[in-house]
């Protein structure tokens, strides 16, 4: 008997479970069942639940195309989720926010109040852009 636990068994990872059958399984179903699933559950395709070892769903995740890119949707269930993200957009926004903070710090040594206000406005704009990127979109 194998006593090695998977990360799912040990609770190190939430286990994924798809909402709908895989493509190969779907097309092995009778035509009527396949048609019913395609008609009534179209919005469920591509969604994945992540469950605890106890079977509680903590999040549902799916991706949809948005112009030339993709949007990753995360629906939280129960306990709050922390989001760890690495994307080019967030890195660029973080760089802009950091530069804006540096400008604010330097502006306090400026000779004119215009420079202080300009730096403050730049920092506020950078922070708003970063918050907009992190705030979940209304679905």
Secondary structure, DSSP 4 states (H G I P E B T S, - for coil): ---PPPHHHHTSSPEEEESS--HHHHTTS-HHHHHHHHHH-GGGTT-EEEE-TTS-EEEEEEEEEETTEEEEEEEE-SS--------HHHHHHHHHHHHHHHHHHHHTT-S-HHHHHHHHHHHHHHHHHHHHHHSPPP-
